[in-house]
């Protein structure tokens, strides 16, 4: 019997400070035992528990893509006890990762479909994973048109800036990078809130078009009516939720929304499903 | 199936004998109440009780349990690597489990032993344990087991059922685990021909002492949101002080927290019973709390037991009718009243009444 609470030991291979306020850092981990990387077979949209002995565990979306081999990446916002400690850790240090956990975005169902990826703030991590997976040369032909709307408060608060620039230069993905406001004369992308840009740039809804939406509650609140207006069915809107978690495998009892656990039954739900569930998130 | 009749003396001798092969737990009076404890050599269970103050869940699922250990010593090769603690469950037997508490184990098992994930700690302890039940010949005023999926002579979750008849005991073997315990205890001697009818008579007498009931037949057909949005939650939760006694004493409450404790350069990762009554249970690091207000937490407890569990497993309610939460609640919140309220709740009618008022 495999102990589902035992983390895999990993080494912090690289730490990248993502945002100008230093509140977000990306941690690249390498498994100490190469076999563990094989066991950690994941898909974009899943999460893992980052485990620091003496402090505890935190559920964080996986920011790397299964198309990237040899490491896994997580982008972490400094907010509580464990994340603050993690932000002070150094490359080369050892910690644990437990997962992959939860359900990914429904990639089988998304095969052959157009996808609009809408993200705001630091909720762009599993979306980064998804974009890298979709753009993988072995995988790109499995999808139709790909649109991305990604916004942050300022240019300095965007995650993965170099990659964003690279994707914006490609012709097989429609990037709409936006900021709430900036006085930077060199800013060459969009200005405006995510819901507004979505209304202007996203394709109309259809049976073959799916929206994946991840962001702060305020962004989701104002994006949903836009998607309704564009004709997106609630079955075609996918969202990823967060709740306080401990076990990550549907046993410890705290992250439930109605009968479903965000950790085990989610974190990905369609808006149709969420409409039938209590708003306990 | 073997049915044996023994007297009190052979019961006691058998339990003592079984200690050679099992760690035997039984109800023992401690100060004012009976509770389960590991029986010392020549210590016997005391069957002169209605039910124990706490359920026997802690025998399988300790209130605090060490899961892992770690070193923070930088000179150690295993620094910051979680290590499993030894988890070898030696055979245990719990003697004197009431049928309501016995049913709690199969109910809780659905949580700890799912097709996707197996909780190694719970499962190993559960599989190593033989449950020797004791039928209830009379009920407490707060017992409602007969409408919660079992009864005073219920057998589900048990390996052996003991039925007291005066100074004698019928020993009913229910499983192979039970047969092994009977062998270890050395109990033998076939019951006489009218034993079955005697047990039946005692059972009927016992069932007649149960005066309380819950109605659960309509819980499944209502939607989660109908019950979640029902108008009675704030009123029902008004007197609750969120003390968590109900979840602590409940045989089917299983929620836990995970905490690390460091002592110098080494430490342990442990899990501890937790409670949905506490605000911190769902408190996000951001400060947001989806169940911030008291009534939301009270609603969660009842919805989990009487609706979410019912929908998820299609196997009855997550309650065995032991009545502990009713007896021990300091403000008299009664799961029977709330269950009946939920079962009879008519969302359409409630909406009309809300408009009319």
Interface residues (C-beta under 8 A of the other chain):
Chain A: X1 X2 X3 X4 X5 X6 X7 X9 X32 X51 X52 X53 X54 X55 X56 X57 X58 X79 X80 X83 X93 X94 X95 X96 X242 X243 X244 X246 X247 X249 X250 X251 X252 X253 X254 X255 X256 X257 X258 X259 X264 X276 X277 X278 X279 X280 X281
Chain B: X67 X68 X70 X72 X79 X80 X81 X82 X84 X111 X112 X114 X116 X117 X118 X119 X120 X123 X124 X223 X224 X225 X228 X254 X255 X256 X257 X258 X259 X260 X262 X267 X269 X271 X274 X276 X281 X282 X283 X284 X285 X286 X290 X291 X296 X300 X303 X304 X307 X308 X309 X311 X312
